[in-house]
Amino acid sequence: MRRRRDAGHAIAIALVVLVLVGAAAAAIAVGLQLEARSSLQESRRIHLVVLADAALAEALAELASSKGFQGAATRRFGRGTIASRVTTLGLDRYEIVATATFAGWRREVWALVDTGSSTPRVTSWKVLR
């Protein structure tokens, strides 16, 4: 009789241990999934920042060589797309809107530029989206 009772306790303890191990494994899996999602979003954000900066830098370079530059059409760049729109605001003052897209996300950067000196100078800048 005693062996059956001991065997029953051993099975009950083994089941409790399995349930605890399963719960711990599930918690770890959820944590890893959240971390992976967070890493993916951060990667997308960094790609967008780099692409938008590239579009703005390109527009500044073009504006330095040609005051009549009006922007660049949307095109593939890296693993996303970039574009820019340049608006003349007055003598030596321009507004640039640089756009980047990556993996379904979009970022727009607005910059106010002064070209009165030898090179264009960004006097104001902000993220639109």
N, C-alpha and C positions, 0 to 999 in steps of 0.2 A: 503494500500500500504506500509505503513511504517513497518508493522510487517513482511511482506514478505522480505523486504530488510534487516531487522535486522536478520531474520532467515537465509538468504543467507550469511550474514557476519559471523554469528555464525558457520555455516557449514564450511565455508572457513577457519576460524581460527582453528576449530577442526581438519580439514584435515592437516593444516600446523603443528599443534602440534603433530599429529599422525606421520607425516613424520619425524619430528625432533626426536621424541621418538624412532621411528624405526631405524633411522640412529645412534642414540646414542647406542641403544641395539646392533646393528651390530658391531659398533666400539669396544664395550666392549667384545663381543663374539670373535672378531679377536684377541684382546689383550690377552684374557684368553687362546685361542688356542695356541698362540705363547709362552705364559708362560708355558703351559703344555708341549709343545714340548721341550722347553729349559730344563725343569725339568727332562724330560725323558732322554734327552741326558746327562745331568749331572749325573743322577743316573747310567746310563750305564758306563760312564767314571769312576765313583767312584768304581763300581763293578770290572771293569777291573784292576784298580790300585791295589785294595785289592787282587784280584786273582793272578796277576803277582807277587806281593810282597810275597804271600804265596808260590808260586812255587819257588821263589828265596830263601826264608827262608828254605824251605824244602831241597833244593839242598845244601845249606850251612851246614845244620845240618847233612845230609848224608855224605857230604865231610869231616866233622869233625870226623865222626866215621869210615870212610873208604876212604882212599886216592884213591882207585880204583873205586870209584863211577863214573859212566858215564852218569847219568841222569835218569829221570823217564819218562815212556811212557805217552802219553796223556790219561787222565782219567777224569771222572766227579768229580767235587769238588764244593760244594755249588750249585749254580744254573748255573755254567759254567764248563769249563774244564781248566786243567793246565797240563803243561809238562815242562821238563827241559832237557838240553843237556850240559854235562860237557866235556871240552876238556883239556887235560894236555898240558901245554905250556913249561914245564921244571920243574926243581926241586922246589917243593912247590909252583908252580904257575899254576893257572887254569883259564879257561874262562868258564863262565856260561851264557847260553842263556835260560831265563825263558819265557815261552809262556802262555798266558791266552786268552780264548775266552768267550764271553758272548753276548747273543742276536744278534749273527751275527757280532759282532765286535771283533777285535783281537788286542792284545798288546804284544810286545816282549821287554824284558829288557835284556841288556847285562851287565855283570859284570866281572871285572878282580879281581881274588882272590889270596891272599897270605896265605899259611898255615904254614909258617915257625914258627909262634908262637904257643901257646897252642890252640888257636881257629882260625878258618878262619877269615881273615880280608879283606873286600872289599876295594880295592885300587882305583878302577875306576868304574863308573857306568853310563849308559845312556839308554834312551828309543830308541828302534829301529823302532817301528811302533806305 
